Amino acid sequence: MMKLSSKLARLGTETAFQVLAQAQALEAKGVKVIHLEIGEPDFATPQNICAAATEALARGYTRYTNAQGITALRAEIAREIERTRGVTVDPDRIVVTPGAKPIMFYAILALLEEGDEAIYPDPGFPIYESMISFTGARPVPIPLREELDFGIDMEELESKITPRTRLIIINSPHNPTGSVLGKDDIRFIAELAQKHDLAVLSDEVYHHFVYEGEPCSIASLPGMLDRTILLDGFSKTYAMTGWRLGYGVMPPELVDPVVRLISNSVSCTATFVQYAGIEALTGSQGSVSRMVAEFRKRRDLIVKGLNEIPGISCLRPRGAFYVFPNVKKLGIDCRRLADYLLNEAGVATLAGTAFGERGEGYLRLSYATSQENISRALELINKAVAKL
């Protein structure tokens, strides 16, 4: 048997894809499944973006390119950041990657080493904890509590900081709860970062999916651009999940290390995909507005329906496209409940513990599916839990 590196034991996974595989296996047997597990917009990539990629292929943009990303795309991303975050950034601070996830992968590798500590939200995107552990650093969870609308207790956050802390990870709008950090909380985190000389990884991949109020980027606050890695991408906003196109805006001293990590791993991001990204940013934004409006309707539908099911309660999320209902009164642990709903009701969901220990007693449901599917899923869930 080939001996594997012990580091791999510290590397986790993303449960959504495991549940998707289970659901697809049932579908292969003829079972109808409603997919509420995967965080993927059910809209087609806008035609103008597809046309731009086709044109780029026809023009021969099929070769290697700058590992940092083509100059034209980085310039458009800089303009996008100024429009949406209100902060001017030099395109040289921007690194383009195949999907947004590599930004967290590379940034954490570049910033952390054995013995360091990094604070991350719990529940939260599972790759945060996984990558912190992979580096040999210590992952320090900050609980997100339902009584705070899944926000952060700022005094508790400050108490988690030690001389070994190097990084704070925030995600707003948040996966899996849909919570959005308020401006006062963002300012407090910025003050902590400056007081303790910390870097901040700000995962803003759901920035456009805010239904009430305006999102605030920590990178826009005084003194924070030089200690923030702003992560965003095209997958959610432009329904481009399979295209794999993301980016990070980061301090200048981090750019070269991250580019070297890219050169040593994936070489570069596909050139024709980057030209499609330029069209996404410069073309009509009508598809984005229509998608967000539809997600708002779906959110209201699923929240109302879940709160009508005995034993389930659900807060109304302000952002992203997930709900995180409380299922504690059903008297069954959330992993068993998710398995039960998949096999009994044909509804694929995720256990809250897929996002950390604080997720026990919750499920994550994605409403990135049609209103018809949501209504049917609610009926099936109601019937299934009544049998418990």
Secondary structure as UniProt FT lines:
FT   HELIX           6..10
FT   HELIX           15..28
FT   TURN            29..30
FT   STRAND          34..35
FT   HELIX           47..58
FT   TURN            59..60
FT   TURN            67..68
FT   HELIX           71..85
FT   HELIX           91..93
FT   STRAND          94..97
FT   HELIX           101..111
FT   TURN            114..115
FT   STRAND          117..122
FT   HELIX           126..134
FT   TURN            135..136
FT   STRAND          138..145
FT   HELIX           146..148
FT   TURN            149..150
FT   STRAND          151..152
FT   HELIX           154..160
FT   TURN            163..164
FT   STRAND          165..171
FT   TURN            175..177
FT   HELIX           183..195
FT   TURN            196..197
FT   STRAND          199..203
FT   TURN            205..208
FT   HELIX           218..220
FT   TURN            222..224
FT   HELIX           225..227
FT   STRAND          228..233
FT   TURN            235..239
FT   HELIX           241..243
FT   STRAND          246..249
FT   HELIX           252..265
FT   HELIX           271..282
FT   HELIX           286..307
FT   TURN            310..311
FT   TURN            320..321
FT   STRAND          322..323
FT   HELIX           328..330
FT   HELIX           334..340
FT   HELIX           341..345
FT   STRAND          347..348
FT   STRAND          350..351
FT   HELIX           352..355
FT   HELIX           357..359
FT   TURN            360..361
FT   STRAND          362..366
FT   HELIX           371..386
//
